[in-house]
Amino acid sequence: EPEVTQTPSHQVTQMGQEVILRCVPISNHLYFYWYRQILGQKVEFLVSFYNNEISEKSEIFDDQFSVERPDGSNFTLKIRSTKLEDSAMYFCASSEKLYTDTQYFGPGTRLTVL
Amino acid sequence: DAKTTQPNSMESNEEEPVHLPCNHSTISGTDYIHWYRQLPSQGPEYVIHGLTSNVNNRMASLAIAEDRKSSTLILHRATLRDAAVYYCILRDVIGGGADGLTFGKGTHLIIQP
């Protein structure tokens, strides 16, 4: 069964450093999402992406975040200058269509900012 | 998206049916009811969704009240692997789906062997 993959599984970085989290969505999917989950808290929507541009973003997705689909398979989340509070699990998801369609989530990248 | 209310936690025994309730009294006519679950240390996983009629799939059944103000996710025969946090989420078709899923705290389902 096709699945969303994410790399790395765990990323440790120093405060102020840039990190890039990578995702490979399911191949025929057109809509891509990033979510984050701070330890012990709810899963929070960050951004959705379709047709090579951002469709929607939450208040969390400020100027330090950016997303890109650099080629036909990868979808990346960049955090420009990490803060301690960026430590969280970051989940990538993809779906074939909007609205009623299922979102398939990856296993997540645990980001630890020291 | 309209708000949902779920119990914080529920406990059940292995191999017994589990009924997970969700209240959504402010649901609109264009809201689909989705259920996802999150197993420990994993990403969320789709379970089932529906609009008005009851739905069945290989994982679960979804029973939707006639007035649509509540729904129940039914696991017919719970296993230890079903221990997870279950999220009931409304998705407005008209409002667009690109704004992502809004997760609440969900129901933490504990399965006793």
Interface residues (C-beta under 8 A of the other chain):
Chain A: V4 Y31 Y33 Y35 K42 V43 E44 F45 L46 V47 S48 Y50 S55 E56 S58 F91 A93 S95 K97 L98 Y99 T100 D101 T102 Q103 Y104 F105 G106 P107 G108
Chain B: Y32 Q38 Q42 G43 P44 E45 Y46 H49 L51 Y87 R91 V93 G96 G97 A98 D99 G100 L101 T102 F103 G104 K105
